[in-house]
Amino acid sequence: MINNQDNSSNPGGLADFNVVSELQFIEYTLEWSKQISGIEMPWKVFADKDSSIEQMLAQVYFNDATIQSLLSCVGVKHIHARFAIVHDYYPYKIKLPTFTIILYATDQLGQRCSAYHIGRPQYHDTITVVSSKSLPEIGNFISGRLAKEWISEWKTVCNASPKSPELLSKLFLTNYGYLVGYNYVVSDFMYSLFPPGTQKECYDVVILPVIHKHVADHLNAQPTLKRTFGLVLAGVPLNAKGITGDEEVNSFYDLSLPTPPSNSTY
């Protein structure tokens, strides 16, 4: 298994993968849990540390090799996205605490059957959301219009000045506790690579941070406007080393199974 190393020295076939050990996974995800449940969750973990102007997280990128590996696991049933704060990861030149997402697969018994794949945080949009209609009975497919609205809500929150640490923590707070990630069925991953009703074949995947905004009705209280952090999955035919412009995308999948309350084990 490849840990926190320079991938250029890895043997053929492994250089395309960025994975972390189980100890690193525990360390990074525990740091997330510690920060999000604290008094002041720092916005800077979502910001580009190498930019002279403020650039907030736009998406987390996973290459085609990672996606193929996850889908090729024997017995894979679910793929899990876990929030992590990484403080030192050479392949992505991360040197300061930075938010990212780690993916791994489990079988029907809930046993992990893959490595822990760490995503590359990106702070510039590489996709253009185009209109589309939701497809009935196709996983968690959502329309381009709804995806655009959710993405826009995240950007609105990120553009606020000053940014409230208290607000950031509230975005991850649900009735079950603070969010540590999302789970989804493997078919949604398949659909993102081969969008139904099209001849398009995608190669890479980006996970976009979004905000779900809805009216919450609490017992014995007035309804309130609730905002909750979410993730949207999109397959895109691009390569992180050769992005030349925006890619139009009209197939999005909502990772709508939060943890907690669903299973949060490895």
N, C-alpha and C positions, 0 to 999 in steps of 0.2 A: 504494500500500500504506500502511495506517495503521501508524504506529510508536507511540512512547511519547507520546501526545498526549491531550488532553481530547476525548472522543468527542462531546461536545455540539456541537462546531463542525464535525463531519464532514457532508458532503452526505448527502441522503436515501438510505437503503439501505445505507450503510456504518456507521452508528452502532451497529449491533448486533454488530459484529465487533471483537474484540480480537486484533490480530496484531502480530508483531514482525518486524523486518528480519532478513536472514540474518546480518548482523554481530552483532545482539543475540542471536540464537539461538546463535551460536557462543560468544559471551561468557558467556551464562547456563549453557549446558551444560558448557563448559569449567570454569566455577567449581564446578559439581557434581562433576565428575571430580577436580578438585583437592582439594576438601574431603573426599570420601568415601575417597580413597586416603591421606589424611593420618593423622597419629598420633592426633589427637582430633577426630572428627567432632562438631560442636556440635549438640546436641538443639534448641537455640533456633531453628534454621531451620524446624522443624516446629511451632513454637508461635505462638499468636496474640499479636502485639506490642501490640494495643490492649486486651487484657483485663487486669483487675487480678488475676485468678486464673489459674492455669495452664490453658490450653486448647490441646490438641494437635490436629493435623490430623485431621479426620474424613472429608473428601472434597474432590475438586477438581471444580468445576462448569463445564460447557460448555452454552451456550444452544442453542436449536433452530436459530438462524441459522447457527451454527458447524457443527453436525452436517449440516444440509442442504448447506452449501457443500462440506464434505469429500466427501459422497456424490455430489455433482453434478459433481465433477471428471471430465473426459473421460479414460477409460482407467484410472480408479482401480482398484487391485488390493489394496493394503495400506494400512493406517493405522498410523502409528508414534506411540508415546507416549515422549517423552524427558524424563528428569529434569532439572530446572533449578533453580538458585538465583538468584533475581532480587533485586537490591538497590535498584531504583528503577523503579517502574512506576505512573504517575499514575492511570490508570483504576481500579486496584484499591487505590489509596492505600498502595502498598508503598514504604516508605522505608528499611527495614533488610533484610539478607539473609533471604530467605524461599524455602522449597521450594515448587515448583509443577510442573505438567506442561505440556509443549508438544506439540500434535498437528499432524501433517502427513500428506499422502497421497502415495503413489508409484504408478507404473504397473507393468506386468508386466516392464519392463526395469529397474526400480529407480530410475527418474528421478522426481524430485519434481514433482508436478503441482498443488500447492496452496500457499497461504500458510502461515506458521507461526502457529498459533492457540494463544494462551496461556490456560490455565485459571485460574479464580478459586479460590484456596484457601478452604475453609470449615471452621470449627472446631466446628460444632454439627451433630449428626445431623439430617437432614431426611427420612429414610426409616425405615420399620419393616420388618424382614425377616420375611416370613411363609413358612410351610412350603410346599415344592413338591418335586415329583419331577423328576429330570433327564430330559430328553427325548432318546431315542436318535437319533443321526445329525443332531443340530441343533448344528452348530458346536461351540463350547467351552462350551455351556450347562452350568451346575452347579446342584445343588439348593439350595434356600433354607437347608436345614440345614447344608450344607457351607459356604456363604457366611457364615452366621452364626458358625460356628466360626472361620473365618479372620479375620473382622472382630474377633471377640472377642479373638483372640490379639494383634492390633495394639493394641487398647485396654489389654490387660494389660501389654504392654511399655511403653506410654506412661504408665501409672499407677504404674510402679515408682519408688521413691524410696530412695536417689538413683539418677539415671539414669547409666548407664555409657557414655561415648563409645566405648569399645572394643566394647561390645555392639552399639551402633548400626552401627558399621562392619561388624561380622560379619554383620549382617542382609542386607547388600548384597554380600557376598563369595561367589562361586561357584567351581567348579572352573576356570572360564574367565576369572576376574578379577572386578572390581567391576562391578555392574550399572549401566548408564547408561539403561536404559529397557526397554520391551517393544514387540513388534510383533503385529499381528493382522490377519486377513483381513477384508475389507470386509463380508462376510456377517454377521459377529458384530455389527457396528455396526447393520446392518439389523435383525437379530433383536432387538436391544435396544430399538429403536423400535417394532417390531411383534411382540411376543412370540408365538411359535407356540402354537396351541391356545387363544387368547383373542381377545376382540373389542377388546382394549385397544390404544390408540394413544398412544405416548409422544412428548414434544416436546423434552425436555431430557435431558442425560446427566450422570451423576456417575460419577467414577472413584474407587473407594474403596481406600485402602491396607489391605493385609491381610498376615498372616504365614502362610506355609506351614510347617507343622511335620511333620517326618517323621524316621524312623530312618535314618541314613546308615550304610552298611556300608563301611568303608575297608579296603583290603588290609592284612593283617598288623596289624590293630588291632581293638579292641573296637568294636562298633556304638555310635554316639553319636546324641543327639537334635539334629537340625539345624533351625534356623529361618531362613527366607529371605523377604525382603520381596517382595510381589507386588501385583498390581492386579486389581481386579474391576470390570467395567463394568455399569452398570445404567441403564436408561432410565426416566425418571420424568416424569409430567405435572405439572410445576410451573414456576414462574417465579421467578428469583432475586430479583426486585423485590417479589414478593407472596407469600412463603411464609407460610401461615397455620397449618401444623401438619405432623405426620408423614404421609408418603405410604407406603401399603403397597406393597411391591415383592416379587415372587416370581420374577422373571426376572433371572438374573445370568450374566455371561460372564467366564470366566477368561482374562486376557491371558497365555497360557502360552508365548509365544515370546520368551524373554529376549534381551537384547543386552548383552554378547556371549553366545553365539557367533554368533548370526545377524547378518545384514548390518546394520552400524551407520552406513552412509553416509547422506547427506541424501536 
